[in-house]
Amino acid sequence: MDDSTDLAAGGFSAWLLGIQAALAGRGESDVPCGTCTGCCTSSQFIHIAPDETDTLACIPAELRFAAPRMPRGHVLMGYDERGHCPMLVDDLCSIYEHRPRTCRTYDCRVFTAAGLEPDDSDKLAIASQVRRWRFGHPTDLDRIQHDAVRAAASYLQKRSDLLPEGVSASNTTQVAVLAIEAHGAFLSRREPEPQAVRVELSRRRS
C-alpha cells in the first residue's frame, strides 16, 4: 500500500450525516478501509456492552475483562503483545459479521474532519490513514460544515473548561467526536459564546 496516495473520504455533508447517525446509535459507519487494519493493530481496548450477546458469544471469556467505571456487564477486549486485536487473523477480522458495536461505528475520518491526529504513539497506522483522507466539497454547505467542525475542534482544545467531565483536551479522539457534536454552534463562522457551545453539546448528548 502506498501511504502517500490520497484516499477519497466522500462528500463532507453526506459523511457528516452518517457519522452523526452512527454516534447516536442509529446506524453503522461505512468506511472504505480497503486493506487498512490500522484500528485493529493499534493497541485499542474495545468496549462491548451487555446487550451485544451475539458478539460476546464469539469472544472467549479469557479475552474480556470488566470495563472500569462502567455498570456491571460492560466489558473490554484487550490486545496481544503486538498491539493487535486477538480477533484479527491473517489480517482479517475473524468475527466480522459479529464484531462489536465499537468497531461498527469507528471511523478514523473524524480526525481528518476535525483537523486532528491520534494522540497516542501506538496509533501510527491510524495516523497514516488519517493523513491520506480527502473530503469532497461539492456544495457550499459541505465546505461550511467542514470549516465549522474544524473550528469547533480548535475551540474545544483551547476551552477545556467546556469539555464534559472526564474528557481531556489532549485526547484528540474525544475532541474530534465532540467537535462533530458541537459544530452547529460554529456554522456562522463567528466564534460563539461559551454557553452556545454548552447548549449544543448537551443537546446532542441528551
Buried (B, 14 or more C-beta within 10 A) or exposed (E): EEEEEEBEBBBBBEBBEBBBBBBEEEBBBEBEBEEBBBBBBBBBBBBBBEEBEEBBEBBEEEBBEEBEEEEEEBBBBBBEEEBBBBBBEEEEBEBEEBBBBBBBBBBBBBBBBBBBBBBBEEBBBBBBBBBBBEBBBEEEBBBBBBBBBBBBBBBBBEEEEBBEEEBEBEBBBBBBBBBBBBBBBBBEEEEBEEEBBBBBBEEBEE
